[in-house]
Amino acid sequence: MSKNILVTGGSGFIGSHVVDALLKRKYKVTIFDLETPKRKDVKFIKGSLLNKDLVKFALKKINSVFHLAAVSDINKVKSIPVKTVETNILGTTIILEASRNLNVDRFIFAGSVYSYSSAGNLYTTSKTASELIIKNYQLLFGRKFTILRYATAFGPRNRNVDAISIFVKKALKNQDLVIHGNGQQKRNYVYVEDLAEGSMIALKEKTKNKVITLASNQNVSIFNLAKIIIKLTKSKSRIIFDKKNRRIDDFDSYYIYNKKNLSNSINWKPRNDLKNGLRKYITEKYKI
């Protein structure tokens, strides 16, 4: 497969690690994002997915697209419903249509394990709707795609709004860890570098027109996550339950890594389990 790749959202949390993985493999990468990337050795185009002319410009001479740009903070979608739908659904369609017109070989979409459930409200709806549109483009126009359904990423360069980053920061200060709800809601966490490495399978011929889930082999409750972080940081923090303020439409993960779930088409699994990934994250971010 040719070497020119556009990464939308390439300045973001997962996107920046996908860029790292691509550059390690000697791909020529262009980042399309509203935010300036920290790396200076890649071509960067600043702009919105809703700018059709700029999207067309960004896609010239591009062979494959990793589409990660999206409104992804589930806690914010309630306050920006129209922006969420415009960015996640219309934005995906705009770049998909431009990719078709410019004959881009592969469209790789960052989906979510939330699409296995009805939770996650507008975020899940926008991701699932985008998947359906991508599949329709394959049906109508023969456009090749790979959909990567990501489990919950954690690690360096995160947005500092997820449970792991909040818990770690508070645990290191011996502050109370507040859990909304009863703490039994489960997540499937994957260290972000492993997720980026797993994303490279989308460039393989065997993953053409497939939906691939990148997940770990362990679902962990938020309560147990808090206990693990307290132990790893040797913290004196207490775990406090705020049962009245459980997040609306909270998500429970029941999906785990399984070779059968990968359609026998790839050979990937996370290198880091939760505890090892947490150790690496804490060491790198806090230098301890």
N, C-alpha and C positions, 0 to 999 in steps of 0.2 A: 504494500500500500504506500502511496506517495506521502511526502513528508510535511506538507503545509497544513497546519491545524489551527483552527480558531477556537479559543476557549472563552465563551461568554461567562461572566462572573469569575474570571480568572484572577481577580484581585482578592476574592473572598476567602473564607475559611477552607472549605473543601477544594474550591477552584484553584487556589494557589498551590496546594499540594499536588493536584492533578498536573498543573504546569510543571512543577519540579520533576514529576515522574516522566513526563513527555520529554523534557529537556535532557534528562539522564539517558534517554534512548535516542537522542540526536534528532528529534523532530524540530521543525521550524515552527515556532509558536507565535501566534498573535493573540493578545488579550483584548477582549471587548468588554468594557465595564464602565460604570459611573465613577468608580474609585481608582486612583492611581496605584498600580502595583508597587510592592517594595523592591521587587527585582528590576534591575535596569538593563538586563541583557535580553529583553524580549521586546518585540514591537507592541505598542500599546495604542489603542484607539478608544478615546473617551466618548461615550454616548449611550443613548437609551435604545432599548430594543424596539421601541415604538417609532423610532426615526427610520422610516423605510429606506430612504436614500443612503443614510449612513450604514445601515445594515448591508445593503447591496455593495457598497464600497468595501466594507470589511471582509466580505466573502469572496472578493476577486482573487483568483488563483488559489483558493482554499480547497483542499481535498476532503477534509473531514471536519466536523463541528462537534465539540463537546459543549452542550448547552446546559450550563449550571446557573445562569443568572435568573433570579427569582426573588419574590417576596417570600421569605422562608421562616420568619419569626411568627409562630402560631399565636403568640400572645398579642401581636400587633394587628392581626388581620381584622379583628372586630372593629378597630378604629379606622381602617383603610380598606373597606371591602371592594370599592370600585378600582382602586389602584392595584389590589391583589389580583383581581380578575383581569384587568388590562395587561399587567406585566406578565403574569404567569400563563394566561391562556392566549390573549391576543398577541403578546410578545413572542411566544413560542410559534404561533401560526405565521407571523411575519417573517421570522428567521427561517422557518421551514419552507415557506413559499419562495423566499429569495434563494435558498439552497437548491430548490428544484429548478428554478430558472437559470441558475448558474451551474447546474449539473454537479453539485457537490456529491461526492461518492457515498459518504456515510454520515448520518445524523445520529448523534449519541446524546441521549437525554437523561438528565439526573432526576429520576423518579424517587419514590419514597416507599418504605414498608407501610406507611400510613394507608397506602392504596389497597392494602389487604383488609382494611377495616372501614367502618363508617364514621370513626372518630376523626378529629382534626378539622372539622368544619370546612371553611372556605379554602384552607391550605390543601387539604386532601382532595376536595372537589376540583381545585385548579390543577393539581398534579394528575389526577385520574382523567380529567377531561383532555388534558394535553396528550396523555398516552393514547387516548382514543383517536384524536386528530392525527397523531403521528402514524398510527396503524392505518387510518383511512388514506393517508398520503401514499402509503405503500400499496394499498389496494387499488387506488385510482390511478396513480402515476408510476408505480413500481419503484418508489424511492426506498433505498435501503436504510434501515435504522437498527440501533440497539438501545434498549431501555434498561437502565441500571437502577434498580430499586435499592436505595441506600438505607441501611439501618442508621441508628443515631451515632453521629461522628463525635469524637472528643479528641482533644490533644492541642498542640501549639497552634497559635493564631486564631483561636476560637473567638467568638463575639462576647464572651464573658457574661452571657445571659442564660446559659444552660445549667442544669443541676450540678454537674460535675465541677465546673469552674467556680460556681457560687459556693458549693460545699467545701472545696479545697481551700479557697480564700478564707472562709470563715474558720475552718478547722485550724489553719495555721495561726489564727489569732485567738484560738480557744473560745470562739463565739458560738452561740447556739445555732444548730442546723435546723431550720424550720421546714417541715414537710407539709405541703398542702394536701389534705385528704388523709387517708389512713395509712399511706405509705406502702400499700400492697400493689399499687400499679407498677407494671413491669416495663422495662426498656431493654432493647438489644443494642449494646454499645460496641462500636468498632473503632480502634485507634485510627486516626485520620490518615496517617501514612500508609497503613494497610489498605484502607479504603481507596486511596489514590492508586496504589499498585494494582489493586483488583480492577480498577477502572480501565486499565490498559487492555484487558481482555476484550473490550468493546471494539478494538481495532482488528480483531481476528475475524477471518472469514466464517469460522464456526459459530460466531455469535450474531451473524446477520439475521435481522428480523426476529430477534428473540428478546424476551424479557428476562433479565438476570438479576437475582437478588444477592446483594453483598451483605452478609450478616455474620455475626459470631455464633458460636455453638452454645451460648449462654444467655438466657434472659434473667435479669436481676431486678428485684423489687427496689424501689427508691429507698425503702427503709434499710435493706441490706447494703445498698450502695453507700448510704451515709455511714453505716457501721464500718465498712471496709476503709473508707477514707479517713475516719477517725483513727483507726488502727494504724494505717500506713503513715499518717502524719504525727502519730503519738500525741494526739490532741486530747484536751480535757473538755472538749465541747460536749454539750448535751443535745439530744435529739428531741425536738419539740414538734408536736402535731397540731396543725391548724386545720381541723376537720371542717370548719365552717366555710373555708375559702378554697375548697377543692376546685381545680381548674375546670372550667366549663368544657364538656366533651373531651375528657382526658383519654389518653391513648394507653392501651395495654398491648404489649408485644407478645405474640406467641410464636413468631417466626424465628427459626434458628438455622444456622449453617447446616447444610446437608448436601452431600454430593448429588443426590437425586434432584434437589432443587436447582442445581446448576445445569440440568438437562444433559449431563454427561458431555458437555461441549467445552469445558474449560478445566484447568487444573489450578485452582486457587483456594486458599483459605487464609484467614488472618494469622500473621506471625506472632502477634502479641495477644495474650489473653487480657482480661480486664485489669487484673492487678498489675501485670507487667506494664501495660499501657499507662496506667495511672502513675506508676513509679517514674516512667520516662517523662510524662507530662509535668509532674511536680518538680522533678530534677531540672528539666529544661527551663520551665517558666520561672521558678523561684530560686534556682541555683543552689539547691540544698541536697 
